[in-house]
Amino acid sequence: MPERTSYDAVIVGGGHNGLVAAAYLARAGRSVLVLERLDHTGGAAVSTRAFAGVDARLSRYSYLVSLLPPKIVRDLGLRFAVRKRTVSSYTPAVRDGRPTGLLVGGGEARTRTAFAELTGSEREFAAWQDFYGATGRLAERVFPTLTEPLPTRERLRTVVDDDALWHALFERPLGELVEETFADDLVRGVVLTDALIGTFAAAHDPSLRQNRCFLYHVIGGGTGDWDVPIGGMGALTDALADAARRAGAEIVTDCAVTGLATDGRSAEVSCEAGTIGARRVLVNAAPRELARLLGEDPPPPAEGAQLKVNMLLTRLPRLRDTRVDPREAFSGTFHIAEGYRQLEDAYRQAASGTLPTAPPSEIYCHSLTDPSILGADLVRQGYQTLTLFGLHAPARLFTADNDTTRDRLLAATLAELDTHLAEPLAGCLAHDAEGRPCIEARSPLDLDRELGLPGGNIFHRDLAFPYADPEDERAGGAPARWGVATGHPAVLLCGAGAVRGGGVSGIPGHNAAMAVLEED
């Protein structure tokens, strides 16, 4: 039960962004209450013992950290660390009937050789170096703006300071840039995947939603690196909850919010514990959930597009490409059926209402970089975790029969992986205490039911470019300046649906807290 009936700030939802906001506000001397409907904090960024009787703590939903600014870690004194992966990616392929692949990592010389062996020339590696050199410079310039008031479009263009790159990434479909830059289909596909994580779009989609997704994936941390959280994703949210409590925030779990009312100057939150007043309410939930709490019409429907799979193996499977050690291949992002044409074919099939015949997916092994998520006995026996993220699996495909469709897609996805393995993956799966294979899958509809993600959309709604919308600029006020406005002055968004939301970043939580402090 809450200790009081009124607070400076009530935060709806104890996911990582809500905890970031709580910690900042409490450190600034505000009275803060966090209300979480589940029996634990963390939202989608949690670690779980997913398999009965097995001592393995998997990052169940989100699993890598790319967008969390070091500034937030420093400001809040978080007892949390990440570790970089030595291999960026491995993409298996078959060329001239021979199993091969592209390993990116292990040093520049080795990566250069891998490109030359796959493509037959030095051209693609040189193009790769130039391309990611440009996105690296973009990251260095754009990432720091994410924890500042929203720049105008023209201001961000000035920050980018590269008109050709601005035009290619902010104004033209990404497919044009990829096709102009690279010739090899597999290399093109590896680049395009960053535009499709949780985003259902074609390379040439005129909406540019693929460009916005790509941008967020390549600017993380100012480097574009995707790092492994030591101790699992739950270690991050545990550190955030600890920081919020140490600062004086009150956190109440098992307390679902049922309604929200505001007169523009303050607000009231209704929950199972009663009615609680607040000068500001920060909502760490999707815009759809905010509309429900306010009794307003919902926003346009959102749709997720991924299959999420967690596995525990007794050992890593052997590869058909014998030149690559499985421990290297799976320590980075292991791309399956993600050639450029394969990705476009899978999109067209899913858009027409059918499951892709060759479902694209990517896999990585957390325990290779951070074995602490496994019990000591499992480590000694060589067990490993695998996390698979399937692309182009929109929620619409699951509405008629979620369970059957999920099972069909999982089987097809694993079959596609098996084409690149020297042994079936099923033979490497561990079994839980009841004899069941250690594998679990979640469709977009499952994520909607379990986490409140609208249509399973991991970003809550389509990502926005990280600059101010002219309409928001005209609205004025700190919430609009920080990209967290809702149309109600006393109610702010602090979750992934805010401008510059999405990903495990803490950025919307930081920005909502800054908006509150700026107005006070």
N, C-alpha and C positions, 0 to 999 in steps of 0.2 A: 504494500500500500504506500502511496506517496506520503511524505511527511507533512506536506503543506497543501493548501487549497489554491495557492496562487504563486506564480513564478515569473521571473523576468522572461524566460524562454522555456517553452515546452517543445521537445523534439519528438516527432512521431516517427518511430522506426529506429531500431538500434543497429542498423548496418554500419559499415565502416564510415560512410560519409556523415551519418548522424553523430557518430562518436567523435569524429574530428571536430564538427561544429560544437558539440558539447564541451570538449576539452578547451577549445579556444575561448568560448564564452565564459566558462567557469574560471579559467585563468585570468580573465579580465574582470573578475569580481561579480559576475552576474549569477543570480540563482537559476539553476538549470535542472530540468527534469526530462529524462529520456524514457519514453514508453515503448515497450517492445511486445508484440503479440505472442511471440514464441517464448519458449522457456530458456532461451539463450540469446546473447547478442551475436552480431557478426553478419546477419543476412546471408548473402550469397558467398561471402568470404569466410568460410568456416572449414575446419578440419573435422573429419568424422571417422570413427571406426565403422566402416560401411559393411563389413562382412563378419558374421557371427563367430565369436571365439577367435578372431584373428587380430594380432597386435600390429595393425597397420593403420595409421591416421592419414587418410587421403584428403587432399583439398577438393572437396566434393563438387563444387560448382565452378567457381573461378580458381585459377591455379597458378598464374604467373603475375608478376608485378612489373608494369612498364611505365605507368603514368604518375606514380606517387612521387611528388617532389621531395628532394632531400630537405628542402626548407621546412616542410611539415614535420618530418622526422626530427629535425633540430629544434624547431619551435616548441614541440610538445615533449621533447626529451624521451622519445620512444625507445624502449628496449627491444629493438627489432633490427634484423639485418637481412640482406639478400646476398645471393652468390651468383656470379655470372657463369654462363654456360660456355664451355670451351669450343663447342661446335654450334654454329648457327642453325644449319639445316642439312638434311640429307633427303634427296628425292630419287627414288629408284626408277629405272626405266629399262626398256628393252630396245636395243638398237641393232639392226641387222641380225635379229634372232638371238642376240647375246644379252644376258643380264648385265646392266651397268647402272650408273647413277651419278648424281652430282652432289658432292660433299662440299659444303661451304663452311670453312673453319679449319682449325689446326695450323694456322699460319698462312700468310699470303702466298708463299711459294707452293704450298700444297693445294690451296684453292685454285691458283692459276693453272696448275697441272690438271686438276679435275675438270676445269672448264675446257681446256684444250683437248683432253681425251674424249670428252663428251661431244664437243661441237666441231672438232677438227681444225680449229684455228685459235688465234689469240684475240680475235675481234670481240667475242662476247664478254670475256673477262675485262677487257679495257672498257667496254660500254658499262659493265656492272660497276667498276670502280668509279667511273665518272658519274653514273646515276646516283649511287649511294653517297658519293662525296657531296653531291648537290643536296640530297635530302638530309645529310648530316649537318650541313650549314643551315638549312631551313630549321632543323630541330633546335640548334643552338640559339637561333634568333626568336623562334616562335614560342618555345616551351616556357621561358620565363614570363611571358605575357599571360599565361593561364592563371596565375595567382595575383594578377593585377586587375584593376577595373577594365572592363571590356574596351578594346580599341575600336575605333571606327574601321570600316573596310579599307579606306584609303590609308589610315595610320598603319594597319597591319601590312598593307602592301609595301609601305615605306620600310617597315621593319624587315620584311623578307628581302628587299633590296635586290631583286632579281626578276625583272619583268618577264623573261622567257619562262622561268620556273613558275611564277605566279599564274601566267596565262595557262600553262600546261596543267597545273594542279587545282586551280581555283575557278577556271572558266571553261575548260574543255574536258570531255569525258576521258578518264584515265586510259582507256584502251588505246586512244590515239597516241599518247606518249609511249606506252609500252611497245606498241607495234613499230613506232618510229625508231625506238632506241635499240630494241633487241630483235634478232632474226630467228633464234632457236625457240621452238615451241615450248620446250620444257623450261627454259630460262624465263620466258615470258610468263608462264604459269606460276613459277615460284614468286615472281614479283607481284603478280595480280592477287595472290592469296591474301596479302595484307589488306586488301580492299574489300574482302568478303567475309571477314570474321563476324558472324552474327548479322550480316547484311545481305539481303537477297537482292542482287542486282547483276546486270550484265556489264561487261567491260565498257560498253558504249552507252550505258543508261544516261539519257539526257538530264535526269534529275540530279546527277552528280553525287548521289548518296554513296557510291563506291569511292569517289574521291575523298569525301569527308571521312569515311572509315579508314582509308589509306593514310590520310594525314595524321589521324590520332595514333595510328600504329607506328609511324616512323618518327614521331617527335618525342616519344616518351623519354622522360629523364634528360632531355636535351641531347640524347644519343640514339634513341630508337631501340635501345636494348630491352629485351624482355628477360627479367631476372627471376631466379628461383627464391621464394621466401624460405628462410631457414626455419625449420620446425613446422612448415606448412602454412597455408593461408590463415588458419586460425591463430597462429602466433601473432600475426599483424593485428587482428581485431581484438585479441586478448590484450595486447600492448596498448591499443587505443582505449579500450574500456578501463584499463588500469590508469592510464593518463587522465581520463575524464574524472574518474573517482578521486584520484589524488588531488585534482584541482578543485574538488568540491561538488561535482555534478552528482545528481541522484539518478540511478538507473533502476527501473522497475520492469521486470520481465513478466511473462504470462499476463499481460494487461493489454488487450486489444482496444484500440481507439474505435469508437462507433460513430462519432459525429464531430463536426467542427463548425463553429459559428463565429462571425466577426462583425463588428460595427465599423470597421475601418481603422479604429484607434487601438483596439485590443481584441482579444479573442478568447473563446472558451472551448475547451476540449472535453468531449464526453467519452468516458471509458468505463470499464467494468468497476473501477474504483469510485466512480462518481463524476462530478463536473469540476474541472480545474481551470482557473483563469490564468491568462498569460498576456504580457505586453506584446510578445511575438510568438508565433508558432512556426517552427521550421519543419517541413514535411520531407522526410527521407523515404519517400514512396513515389510511385509512378504518378504522372499527371492524371491518369485514369482513377487512381485511388483517391487523389485529392478531390476530384470532382464528385466522387461518391460520398466522401465525408461532408462536403459542402452542400450536397443535394443539388448539384448543378448538372447540366448536360455533359456527357463525357466527351473528351477530345476525339478526333478521328482515330479509328482502331489502329493499333500497332501490331506488328507481326514479327516474331522471331523466326529464325531459319537455320537451326542447328540441332544436331544430335550430340548429346553429351554422354560419354561412356567412361566409366572407371573400371580398372582391372587390377588384379594382383596376380603375378606370375611366379612360378617356382624358379624360372630362369628366362633370360631373353631368348627369343627364337633365332635360329641361324638364318642368314640371308642368302638368296641366290647369287647376289653380287658378292663373291668371296673376297674381293679386295678390301672390303670395309668391315671392320669389327662392329658387331651389333651394339657394343657399348658406346661407340662413337655415333653410330647412326641414330640411336634412340635418345642420346643425351641432348641433342638439339631437336628441332622440329622435323619430324619424319613425315614427308608429304606423300599422300596416296592419291592417285588419279587426279593430280592437280597440274597436268599440262594445260596450256592455254586453251586448246580446242576442247579438251575434256571438261574444263570448267564451264565453257560456254555451252557445250552440249548438255551438261547437267542442269544448268540454269534453264535452258529452253524446255527440257523435259519436265522439270518441276513446275515451271510457269504454265505448262499445258495441263497440269494436274496429275502427272504420273511420277513415281519415284525414279530417280536417275538410275540408268542401267549400270553405270560405273560411279557409285557415290564417292565424291571427293571428301577427303578427311585429312587431318593432321594429328600426329601423335607425339608425345614426349614422355620421358621417364624421369619423374621428379627424384626418385630415390637414387639415381646415379649421381646427381649433384648434391643431394642432401639425404644421406641414409638415416638421419635421425628420425624420420617419420616412420621407420620400421623398428619393431622390437629387436633386441640383440640377437635372439635365436634366428629370426628371419634373415637378418643381415648375414649371419654366419652360414646359413644354408643357401645364400645367393638369391633370395627372393627379390623381385623388383615390382614397382608399380608402373602402370601405363595409363595415361589419360588420353582419350581420343575426342576430338572435336570435329564433328561432321558438318560440312557446308551444304548449302542449297537444299535444305530440308525445311521448307516453310510450313508454318503452323497449319495452313489450309489443307495440306496433304493428310493431316491426322484427325480432322474433325469427324469424319464418318466412323472411324474405328481406331482410336488412339493406340490401344494395346497391340492389335494385330499389325498395324502399319509400323509401329516402333520395332516390333520383332522382325518384320520383313526387312526393314531398312538396316537394322543391326546385322542381320545375317548377310545381307548383300555387301555391307561395308567391310565386314571381317573377311568375306570371300575375296574382295578386291585386295585387301592387305595380303592375304595368303598367296596371291599370284607372285608376290615378290619375296616370299619366304621359302626356305629350303625344307620347312616342316610346318604343319598346320599350327596356327596359334593355339587352337583348342588343346593341344597336347602339352602346352606350357602353362595353362591356367592353374592356379592354386584352387583348393577347395576349402570351404569354411567348415566350421565344427559340425554342421549337419550334412556335409557331403555335397553341397551345392557349389558349382563353379563360381569363383570370385569375379563376377562381372555384373555391372549394373548400368542401365541406360536410361536417359531422360530425354523425352521429346520436348518441343516448345510448349505443348499443352501441360506436360508434367511440371515444367518450370513455372508456368502461370499458376497452377494449383498450389505448388509448394512454396513459392517465393513471392507471388503476386506480380510477376513480370508480365505485362500485358501481351498476350499472344506469345509469351515466351521471349519477348524482345529483351536482350540483355542490356540494351541502352535505354530502356523504357519507352523510347520513341526514336525516330530518325535523328541521327547526330546532326548538329548544326556546325557550320564553320565558326571558328572562334573569334568572331567579331560581332559588333552590335548590329542588330536589325534596326533599320531606320525607324520603324514603329516603336521599338523599345526606347530608342534615343529620345523620341518625342515625349514618351511617357515620363521620363525624368525620374529622379529619386535614386537613392542608393541601391535598392534591389535591382532596378533596371541597369544601373551602372555596372553591377557585378554579375548580371545574367541570371538572377534568381527570383525575379518578380513573378507574381501569379495573377495580378489583377485585383488583389486585396492587399492593401498596404501593410496589414499586420500579419500576413501569411506569406512565407517564403518557401521556395523549393530548395532543398539542400541535397537532393539525390541525383541519380544519373540523368534524369529528365531535364535538369537545368542546362543552360547554355554552358558548354565546356564540361558536360557531364560524360558519363560512360566510362567503362574500365574501372580497375581498382586504382583510384587516384587520390581520393580525399579532397580533390579540388573543389567540387561543389559545396562540400561541408565547410571548407576554409572560406570560400567566397560568400556563403550565406552568413557566416559569423562576421566577416568583415563588413558586410552590408548592415547588419544589426549595430555593430559598434560605430560605424560611420554615422548612422542616423541618431544614435543616442547623444 
